[in-house]
């Protein structure tokens, strides 16, 4: 019984000390990640990657839709049609995918 009590006390002490050290390290990593994300070069690179990704996705969509044709379920075809109509009503304006409202 004495060994169990000693073991449980050691686990409890290790947990308390570990969570304090872990929390400090977490806060440190969080601050460095925020500084990294606020860097203008990183933001520009992320925006250009998102833009090129949207362009590639659009090209891929057109090539796949040409090859697939009418073999998609009606519900999917209706959603795609509504997206096409919405983008044509906006005059081909950029979508807001991948952007954050801060």
C-alpha positions in Angstrom: 0.0 0.0 0.0 2.9 2.3 0.8 4.3 1.9 -2.7 1.0 2.7 -4.3 0.6 5.8 -2.3 4.1 6.9 -3.2 3.5 6.1 -6.9 0.2 8.1 -6.9 1.8 11.1 -5.2 4.6 11.0 -7.7 2.2 10.9 -10.6 0.2 13.8 -9.2 3.3 15.9 -8.6 4.6 15.1 -12.1 1.2 16.0 -13.6 1.1 19.4 -11.8 4.7 20.3 -12.7 4.3 19.0 -16.3 1.1 21.0 -16.9 2.8 24.2 -15.7 5.8 23.7 -18.0 3.5 22.6 -20.8 1.4 25.7 -20.5 4.4 28.0 -20.6 5.7 26.2 -23.7 2.3 26.4 -25.3 2.1 30.1 -24.7 5.6 30.5 -26.1 4.7 28.5 -29.3 1.5 30.4 -29.6 3.3 33.8 -29.6 5.9 32.7 -32.1 3.1 31.4 -34.4 1.3 34.7 -34.2 4.4 36.6 -35.0 5.1 34.3 -38.0 1.5 34.7 -39.3 1.7 38.5 -39.0 4.8 38.7 -41.1 4.0 40.5 -44.3 6.1 38.2 -46.5 4.2 35.1 -45.1 0.8 36.8 -45.6 1.7 37.7 -49.2 2.9 34.1 -49.9 -0.3 32.6 -48.3 -2.5 35.0 -50.4 -0.8 34.2 -53.6 -0.9 30.4 -52.9 -4.7 30.7 -52.2 -5.2 32.7 -55.4 -3.3 30.2 -57.5 -5.1 27.3 -55.8 -8.4 28.8 -56.7 -7.3 29.3 -60.3 -6.1 25.7 -60.5 -9.3 24.4 -58.9 -11.3 26.3 -61.5 -9.4 24.8 -64.4 -9.6 21.4 -62.8 -13.4 21.8 -62.4 -13.9 22.7 -66.1 -11.8 19.7 -67.3 -13.5 17.3 -65.0 -17.0 18.6 -65.8 -16.2 18.2 -69.5 -15.1 14.6 -69.0 -17.8 13.6 -66.5 -20.7 15.2 -68.3 -24.2 14.1 -67.2 -22.9 11.2 -65.1 -23.1 13.2 -61.8 -26.1 12.9 -59.5 -28.9 15.4 -60.0 -28.3 17.0 -56.6 -24.7 17.7 -57.4 -25.5 19.0 -60.8 -28.0 21.4 -59.3 -25.5 22.8 -56.8 -22.9 23.3 -59.5 -25.4 25.1 -61.7 -26.4 27.4 -58.8 -22.7 28.2 -58.2 -22.2 29.0 -61.9 -25.3 31.3 -61.9 -24.1 33.1 -58.7 -20.6 33.7 -60.1 -22.1 34.9 -63.4 -24.4 37.3 -61.5 -21.4 38.7 -59.7 -19.7 39.5 -63.0 -17.0 36.9 -62.4 -15.9 38.6 -59.2 -13.5 36.9 -56.9 -15.1 34.6 -54.4 -14.3 34.8 -50.7 -13.1 31.3 -50.2 -10.0 31.1 -48.1 -10.4 34.6 -46.6 -11.0 35.5 -43.0 -13.1 38.3 -41.7 -10.9 39.9 -39.0 
